[in-house]
Amino acid sequence: MSRGTPDFDAYLRTIAQFTDDELIPAEPDMVAAGQVPDGLVQRMAELGLFGISIPPSYGGLGWSMEQQVLLTLEFTRASCVYRSRFSTVIGLCSQAIFDHGTEQQRREMLPEMAAGRRVTSFALTEPEAGSDATNVQTTAKRTGDGWVLDGSKRYITNAHWADTLLVFARTDDAEVSAFLVDRTVPGVSTRIPDLMNGHAEGPVGEIDLNSVAVAENRLLGGVPGTGLAAAMRGINHARLHVAATCVGQATRMLEETTRHVLNRHQFGAPLAELGVVQAQLGRCYSEMEAGRALSLDAARSFDAGTVPRHRISAAKLYCSEMVGRVADQCVQLLGGEGIVGPHPVPRMWRDVRTLRIYEGASAIHERNLGRAMTRSVAAEGVLPDSYRVR
Ligand SMILES: Cc1cc2nc3c(=O)[nH]c(=O)nc-3n(C[C@H](O)[C@H](O)[C@H](O)COP(=O)(O)OP(=O)(O)OC[C@H]3O[C@@H](n4cnc5c(N)ncnc54)[C@H](O)[C@@H]3O)c2cc1C
């Protein structure tokens, strides 16, 4: 279904209204409770948010990538912690399962995931495998009728309440494979850190795997060695969602801050009347719009066929750096209120800091883009994912 058809426009309006009427007003309660309230998770499931990327044939809404970006721009005007509650389902895990799972695995997992009844976590990162995600140390040893997994994972979103973990482990042939592991099976334990500096209401989890027996039919795709390809499929999807998240967060912070400078009087007039304040707001607005255009353009390229991984990388890099600059400027314009008291902007300032670290730290995107550029120009004379007509 393309943008502009009645069904999608109605759904987009529903999600915008849900954001304004339910998600944003519930932020103080979420902060006080230290977690996303169960009732809101239930509402997200009822509205189909766990299934926006999953095809209708597997119970999801099957929106295009452009539509997923447009939806993300709306629901991430609220705290980005809400999004993290279903992000591991819509981006990372469902795409890996859809593209790399067996038909039996798709049928078993995707409808439950789309309905919000099966939360999945994407368990790739380890103490020795962070930016160098290929350095996975968790092992999967073949037994008579399956596999035994040993190792530990850290910084895993939703790990502590996930139903199923998509665990990346090195199989006997030293290749990385992916396994669907139920969180409650013997040998799996999870815990959350004592302190989160940002994203506090959606803590990441650590996972220990001690001699965890996994059946043969839980190896993703049924073939060892395809784990990194599956991981990258999920990651490329999720990176574009993160780019859009940065734009949604910047939009909210700029709306909040613009309201503040309209109402805050100093030197006998609203701060908004100062030329320097107008210039600061204007610069932030243009950066936010650049990020929005970049995210939507990458999404349209995605929908056109092949995954435009360099454009996605550029969008993720730019948007996550952009939202950091915008957040810092907004805190500055709030003055003391940016540090003291319950204003939402300082909370969002802390939350968005992580967006420059996960789904590839900024330095990794810069390095990967630079390498791709030199390779592509040396081989073909043009930049990677080039718009040039040839
Ligand atoms: C809130 C949050 C949620 C997360 N959710 C998940 C999840 O659901 N699943 C999952 O598997 N992982 C998840 N992660 C992990 C995340 O992907 C890693 O934190 C990230 O890849 C960076 O790895 P690291 O923390 O080990 O940092 P390191 O790899 O130690 O890197 C630290 C810094 O070193 C620099 N650096 C590293 N390598 C290079 C290089 N080659 N060139 C230049 N500079 C470099 C960069 O500045 C980088 O930021 C999450 C992390 C956070 C914070």
The ligand as an SDF file (V2000), in Angstrom:
LIG
                    3D

 53 58  0  0  0  0  0  0  0  0999 V2000
   20.6040    1.5240   25.3050 C   0  0  0  0  0  0  0  0  0  0  0  0
   21.3140    0.4730   24.5070 C   0  0  0  0  0  0  0  0  0  0  0  0
   20.5750   -0.5200   23.8820 C   0  0  0  0  0  0  0  0  0  0  0  0
   21.2260   -1.5460   23.1770 C   0  0  0  0  0  0  0  0  0  0  0  0
   20.4890   -2.5730   22.6370 N   0  0  0  0  0  0  0  0  0  0  0  0
   21.1300   -3.6370   22.0630 C   0  0  0  0  0  0  0  0  0  0  0  0
   20.3870   -4.7850   21.5910 C   0  0  0  0  0  0  0  0  0  0  0  0
   19.1560   -4.8320   21.6890 O   0  0  0  0  0  0  0  0  0  0  0  0
   21.0880   -5.8360   21.0730 N   0  0  0  0  0  0  0  0  0  0  0  0
   22.4460   -5.8230   20.9530 C   0  0  0  0  0  0  0  0  0  0  0  0
   23.0080   -6.8150   20.4770 O   0  0  0  0  0  0  0  0  0  0  0  0
   23.1750   -4.7490   21.3740 N   0  0  0  0  0  0  0  0  0  0  0  0
   22.5530   -3.6560   21.9250 C   0  0  0  0  0  0  0  0  0  0  0  0
   23.2810   -2.5720   22.3810 N   0  0  0  0  0  0  0  0  0  0  0  0
   24.7350   -2.5970   22.2600 C   0  0  0  0  0  0  0  0  0  0  0  0
   25.2900   -1.6220   21.2220 C   0  0  0  0  0  0  0  0  0  0  0  0
   25.0730   -2.1120   19.9320 O   0  0  0  0  0  0  0  0  0  0  0  0
   26.7920   -1.4170   21.5540 C   0  0  0  0  0  0  0  0  0  0  0  0
   26.8510   -0.6650   22.7590 O   0  0  0  0  0  0  0  0  0  0  0  0
   27.5280   -0.6910   20.4370 C   0  0  0  0  0  0  0  0  0  0  0  0
   27.6760   -1.5200   19.2990 O   0  0  0  0  0  0  0  0  0  0  0  0
   28.9350   -0.2470   20.8790 C   0  0  0  0  0  0  0  0  0  0  0  0
   29.6300   -1.3060   21.4680 O   0  0  0  0  0  0  0  0  0  0  0  0
   30.3560   -1.0600   22.8860 P   0  0  0  0  0  0  0  0  0  0  0  0
   29.3530   -0.4840   23.8160 O   0  0  0  0  0  0  0  0  0  0  0  0
   31.0180   -2.3260   23.2740 O   0  0  0  0  0  0  0  0  0  0  0  0
   31.4400    0.0600   22.6120 O   0  0  0  0  0  0  0  0  0  0  0  0
   32.9040   -0.1430   22.0070 P   0  0  0  0  0  0  0  0  0  0  0  0
   32.8810   -1.1120   20.8830 O   0  0  0  0  0  0  0  0  0  0  0  0
   33.8450   -0.3850   23.1270 O   0  0  0  0  0  0  0  0  0  0  0  0
   33.1780    1.2890   21.3740 O   0  0  0  0  0  0  0  0  0  0  0  0
   33.2950    2.4480   22.2030 C   0  0  0  0  0  0  0  0  0  0  0  0
   33.6700    3.6280   21.3340 C   0  0  0  0  0  0  0  0  0  0  0  0
   34.9370    3.4080   20.7250 O   0  0  0  0  0  0  0  0  0  0  0  0
   34.9700    4.0020   19.4460 C   0  0  0  0  0  0  0  0  0  0  0  0
   35.3000    2.9740   18.4350 N   0  0  0  0  0  0  0  0  0  0  0  0
   35.1050    1.6290   18.5180 C   0  0  0  0  0  0  0  0  0  0  0  0
   35.5560    1.0130   17.4060 N   0  0  0  0  0  0  0  0  0  0  0  0
   36.0190    1.9760   16.5920 C   0  0  0  0  0  0  0  0  0  0  0  0
   36.5980    1.9850   15.2940 C   0  0  0  0  0  0  0  0  0  0  0  0
   36.7980    0.8550   14.5820 N   0  0  0  0  0  0  0  0  0  0  0  0
   36.9840    3.1630   14.7610 N   0  0  0  0  0  0  0  0  0  0  0  0
   36.8000    4.3210   15.4430 C   0  0  0  0  0  0  0  0  0  0  0  0
   36.2730    4.3840   16.6820 N   0  0  0  0  0  0  0  0  0  0  0  0
   35.8600    3.2280   17.2450 C   0  0  0  0  0  0  0  0  0  0  0  0
   33.5830    4.6440   19.2020 C   0  0  0  0  0  0  0  0  0  0  0  0
   33.6190    5.9940   19.5670 O   0  0  0  0  0  0  0  0  0  0  0  0
   32.7010    3.8730   20.1530 C   0  0  0  0  0  0  0  0  0  0  0  0
   31.5640    4.6130   20.5570 O   0  0  0  0  0  0  0  0  0  0  0  0
   22.6440   -1.5330   23.0590 C   0  0  0  0  0  0  0  0  0  0  0  0
   23.3750   -0.5000   23.6720 C   0  0  0  0  0  0  0  0  0  0  0  0
   22.7320    0.4810   24.3930 C   0  0  0  0  0  0  0  0  0  0  0  0
   23.5640    1.5420   25.0490 C   0  0  0  0  0  0  0  0  0  0  0  0
  1  2  1  0
  2  3  1  0
  2 52  2  0
  3  4  2  0
  4  5  1  0
  4 50  1  0
  5  6  2  0
  6  7  1  0
  6 13  1  0
  7  8  2  0
  7  9  1  0
  9 10  1  0
 10 11  2  0
 10 12  1  0
 12 13  2  0
 13 14  1  0
 14 15  1  0
 14 50  1  0
 15 16  1  0
 16 17  1  0
 16 18  1  0
 18 19  1  0
 18 20  1  0
 20 21  1  0
 20 22  1  0
 22 23  1  0
 23 24  1  0
 24 25  2  0
 24 26  1  0
 24 27  1  0
 27 28  1  0
 28 29  2  0
 28 30  1  0
 28 31  1  0
 31 32  1  0
 32 33  1  0
 33 34  1  0
 33 48  1  0
 34 35  1  0
 35 36  1  0
 35 46  1  0
 36 37  1  0
 36 45  1  0
 37 38  2  0
 38 39  1  0
 39 40  1  0
 39 45  2  0
 40 41  1  0
 40 42  2  0
 42 43  1  0
 43 44  2  0
 44 45  1  0
 46 47  1  0
 46 48  1  0
 48 49  1  0
 50 51  2  0
 51 52  1  0
 52 53  1  0
M  END
$$$$
